[in-house]
Amino acid sequence: MNTNRKGFTLVEIMIVVAIIGILAAIAIPNFLKSRLESQTNSCIANLKQIEGAVEQAKLAGVTTINDAALFGTDKYIKVAPKCPYNNGAYVAFEPPTCPNAGVPDCAGHKLP
């Protein structure tokens, strides 16, 4: 009789699955938090870029500050930036605002 079997027992497989589940429970919330934090930082950087373009337009004598005056290949910003949270368009007034400023999950992207 051959008693030399190869393979894993059910208990060993269950232990491995439990360990993977514990690691995922630790890693996923940290990943989501850092993703939201990087979106916030990116949005604030975009707002600062728009704010700088508004100031440059004022110095150049542009009286009406709007998207047409700021964004374009021959303007102050080549391509209009979008909010990384949901790809929304910014409002380029004084101060520039994020389209997701009131969304609770978005952490209210605002200039400091």
PALOSE-554390 format. One record per residue: z negated, y negated, x negated of N, C-alpha, C in turn. Coordinates in steps of 0.1 Angstrom, whole numbers, plus 2048, in hexadecimal, padded with zeros to 3 digits. Each point is the difference from the previous one (the first is absolute). Example, Ala and Ser with C-alpha at 12.3 -4.5 7.8 and 13.67 -1.06 7.14 Angstrom:
BEGIN
 npz npy npx capz capy capx cpz cpy cpx
 7B2 839 77C  800  7F4  809 800 7F4 7F7
 807 7F5 804  800  7F5  7F7 7F8 7F5 808
! end
This chain:
BEGIN
 npz npy npx capz capy capx cpz cpy cpx
 800 80C 7F8  800  7F4  808 800 7F4 7F7
 809 7F6 803  801  7F4  7F8 7F7 7F5 806
 7F6 7FC 7F9  7F6  7F6  805 802 7F3 7F8
 80A 7FF 7F8  803  7F4  7F8 80A 7F7 808
 7FA 7F8 809  809  7F7  808 800 7F2 7FA
 80B 7F9 801  801  7F3  7FC 802 7F6 80B
 7FA 7F4 7FF  800  7F6  80B 7F3 7FA 802
 800 7F6 809  7F3  7F9  803 7FA 805 80D
 7F3 7FF 801  7F9  803  80C 800 7F4 809
 7FD 803 80D  800  7F5  80A 7F6 7F6 7FC
 7F4 804 7FB  7F6  7F7  7FD 804 7F7 7F4
 807 805 7F6  805  7F7  7F5 80A 7F6 805
 809 804 809  809  7F7  806 7F9 7F5 808
 7F6 804 808  7F9  7F6  808 7F9 7F6 7F7
 7FA 804 7F5  7F9  7F7  7F7 80A 7F6 7FA
 80C 805 7FC  80A  7F7  7FA 804 7F5 80B
 802 805 80C  804  7F7  80B 7F5 7F5 802
 7F4 805 800  7F5  7F7  802 7FF 7F5 7F5
 802 804 7F4  7FF  7F7  7F5 80C 7F6 801
 80C 804 803  80B  7F7  802 7FD 7F6 80C
 7FA 805 80A  7FC  7F7  80C 7F6 7F6 7FC
 7F6 803 7F8  7F6  7F7  7FB 807 7F5 7F7
 808 804 7F7  807  7F7  7F7 809 7F6 808
 807 806 80A  808  7F7  809 7F8 7F6 808
 7F4 804 804  7F7  7F7  808 7FB 7F5 7F7
 7FF 802 7F3  7FC  7F6  7F7 80B 7F7 7FC
 80C 806 7FE  80B  7F8  7FA 808 7F8 80A
 802 805 80C  808  7F8  80A 7FA 7F3 804
 7F3 7FF 803  7FB  7F2  803 801 7F6 7F5
 7FE 805 7F4  802  7F7  7F4 80E 7FC 7FE
 80A 809 803  80E  7FC  7FF 803 7F6 80B
 7FC 802 80C  803  7F6  80B 7FA 7F2 7FD
 7F4 800 7FA  7F9  7F4  7FD 808 7F8 7F5
 804 807 7F5  807  7FA  7F6 80E 7FB 804
 806 808 80A  80D  7FC  805 7FF 7F3 808
 7F6 7FE 808  7FE  7F4  808 7FC 7F4 7F6
 7F9 803 7F6  7FC  7F6  7F6 80D 7FB 7F9
 809 809 7FC  80C  7FC  7F9 809 7F8 809
 801 804 80D  808  7F9  80A 7FA 7F1 801
 7F3 7FF 801  7FA  7F3  801 803 7F7 7F4
 7FF 806 7F4  803  7F8  7F4 80E 7FC 7FF
 809 809 804  80F  7FD  800 803 7F5 80A
 7FA 801 80B  802  7F5  80B 7FB 7F3 7FB
 7F4 7FF 7FA  7FB  7F4  7FA 809 7FA 7F5
 805 809 7F8  80A  7FB  7F6 80D 7FA 806
 804 807 80B  80C  7FA  807 7FD 7F3 806
 7F4 7FE 806  7FC  7F3  806 7FF 7F5 7F5
 7FB 804 7F4  7FF  7F6  7F5 80F 7FC 7FC
 809 80A 7FF  80D  7FD  7FD 807 7F6 80A
 7FD 803 80D  806  7F7  80A 7FA 7F2 7FF
 7F3 800 7FD  7F9  7F3  7FF 806 7F8 7F4
 803 806 7F5  806  7FA  7F5 80E 7FB 803
 807 807 808  80E  7FC  804 7FF 7F4 809
 7F6 800 809  7FE  7F4  809 7FD 7F4 7F7
 7F8 801 7F6  7FC  7F4  7F8 80D 7FC 7F8
 808 809 7FB  80C  7FC  7F9 809 7F9 809
 802 805 80C  809  7F9  80A 7FB 7F2 803
 7F3 7FE 801  7FA  7F3  802 804 7F7 7F5
 7FE 805 7F4  803  7F8  7F4 80F 7FC 7FF
 808 809 805  80E  7FD  800 805 7F7 80B
 7F7 7FD 809  803  7F6  80B 804 807 80D
 7FE 80D 801  804  806  80D 7F6 7FC 80A
 805 7FB 80B  7F6  7FB  80B 7FD 80A 80A
 809 809 803  7FD  80B  80A 7FE 80D 7F9
 7F4 805 800  7FD  80C  7F9 801 80B 80A
 80A 809 7FE  802  80C  809 807 80B 7F8
 802 80B 806  806  80B  7F9 80D 7FD 7FA
 809 7F8 807  80D  7FD  7FA 7FF 7F7 7F4
 7F5 7F8 7FF  7FF  7F8  7F4 7FA 807 7F4
 7F9 80B 803  7F9  807  7F5 807 80C 7FB
 807 808 809  805  80D  7FC 80F 800 800
 806 805 7F5  80E  801  7FE 804 802 7F2
 80C 803 7FD  804  802  7F2 800 7F4 7F8
 801 7F4 807  800  7F3  7F8 7F4 7F8 804
 7F5 807 805  7F4  7F9  804 7F5 803 7F7
 7F3 7FE 804  7F5  802  7F8 7FB 80E 7FE
 803 808 80A  7FD  80F  800 80D 807 804
 804 809 7F8  80D  806  802 800 809 80D
 7F6 808 801  7FF  809  80C 7F3 7FE 807
 800 7FE 80D  7F3  7FE  807 7F7 80C 7FF
 7F4 7FE 7FB  7F7  80B  7FF 7FB 805 80E
 7FC 80C 800  7FB  806  80D 7F2 805 7FD
 7F7 800 80A  7F3  805  7FF 800 80F 7FE
 7FA 806 7F6  801  80E  7FE 7F8 809 80A
 7F8 7F9 809  7F9  808  80A 809 806 80A
 809 7F7 806  80A  806  80A 80D 7F9 7FF
 803 7FA 7F4  80D  7FA  7FE 803 7F4 808
 7F5 7F9 804  802  7F4  808 804 7F4 7F8
 806 7F6 806  805  7F4  7F9 7F5 7F5 800
 7FE 7F9 7F5  7F6  7F6  7FE 805 7F3 807
 7F6 7F8 804  802  7F3  806 7FE 7F6 7F4
 80B 7F9 7FD  800  7F7  7F4 7FC 7F2 804
 7F4 7FE 804  7FB  7F3  803 7F4 7FD 7F6
 7F9 7F5 803  7F5  7FD  7F7 7F3 804 807
 7F8 809 7FB  804  809  7F5 808 80C 806
 807 807 7F7  808  80B  806 7F6 80B 805
 804 807 80B  7F7  80A  806 807 80D 801
 7F8 80A 800  805  80E  802 802 803 80F
 80A 807 803  802  803  80F 7F5 80A 805
 7F9 806 7F7  7F5  80A  804 7F2 7FA 7FE
 7FF 7F3 800  7F3  7FA  7FD 7F5 804 80B
 804 803 80C  7F6  804  80A 7FE 80F 802
 807 808 7F8  7FF  80E  802 7F4 805 7F8
 7F7 807 807  7F3  805  7FA 803 809 7F4
 809 80A 801  802  809  7F5 807 7FA 7F4
 806 7F4 802  807  7F9  7F6 7F7 7F8 7F6
 7F3 7FF 804  7F6  7F9  7F8 803 7F1 800
 809 7FB 809  803  7F2  801 804 7F9 7F3
 80D 803 7FC  805  7FA  7F3 800 7F1 801
 7F8 7FA 7F7  7FF  7F2  800 800 7FB 7F1
 804 7F4 7FE  7FF  7FA  7F3 7F1 7FD 7FD
 7FC 803 7F4  7F2  7FD  7FD 7FD 7F1 7FF
! end
